[in-house]
Amino acid sequence: MSDLNFIQVILVVAVAFLAGMEGILDEFQFHQPLVACTLIGLVTGNLEAGIMLGGSLQMIALGWANIGAAVAPDAALASVAAAIILVLGGQGAAGIPSAIAIAIPLAVAGLFLTMVVRTLAVPLVHIMDAAAEEGNYRKIEVLQILAICMQGVRIAIPAAALLFIPASVVQSGLESMPAWLTEGMAIGGGMVVAVGYALVINMMANKEVWPFFILGFVVAAITDLTLIGIGAIGVALALIYLNLSKMGGSSTGGGGGNASDPLGDILNDY
């Protein structure tokens, strides 16, 4: 059993359960690495390391998306398992590269669990169809909740299994990982981040956002600026954009005519 107390174990399993359900619901984003790792770090007393791990995994997960019949790697299992391993390893922020090295293969392995759960859900759909023909809406609701809970159990069971591994075993396992493996996974993770950003930019690219992208690219190269400073600049640019958009639809002068959109005038010059 790990060094966590009973309450912490229950809270970690609860977070894992919510992350599994959110992988389907997409309502509160508990399955996102930044949220899941932060919550596990919070309940285990490793908040700083959890946030740092979640941020690192979130950058990698930007490129994970379901496209057509291709199913993305399981971000929920990767986040929860990596956070638990980081906590049990006892290395703090120094153990983040090792946790990421383990998280990426687990994300791919999570696809198998997803396939199993969705296969088991197929009979439930047929039962729900029969209930719909009977007009039994209560039965449909219960089966729907059951199917969603199956997704939560899909992550909660592996999380509970990891918590029963002694912390000393995890620590020795992390320490025995060769440097070429952790460094290679770190480099590979950085490449995945670049691919993720490229996919996001490709979906958003248009003449309205390119100027902001160019400006942000240049500002990010200024080493004296912190992430908080860059974020503040981003918020300021967003507010400027919104205000200019509103000015385009407002009335000026006594004639009641609509003023032209200053932002649109600028963009039309491109």
Buried (B, 14 or more C-beta within 10 A) or exposed (E): EBEBEEEBBBBBBBBBBBBBBBBBBEEEEBBBBBBBBBBBBBBBEBBEBBBBBBBBBBBBBBBBEEEEEEBBBBBBBBBBBBBBBBBBBBBEBEBBBBBBBBBBEBBEBBBEBBEEBBEEBEEBEEEBEEBEEEEBEEBBEEBEEEBBBBBBBBBBBBBBEBBEBEBEEBBEBBEEBEEEEBEEBBEBBEEBBEEBEEBEEEEEEEEEEBEEEEEBEEBEEEEEBEEEEBEEBBEEBEEEBEEBEEBBEEEEEEEEEEEEBEBEEEBEEE
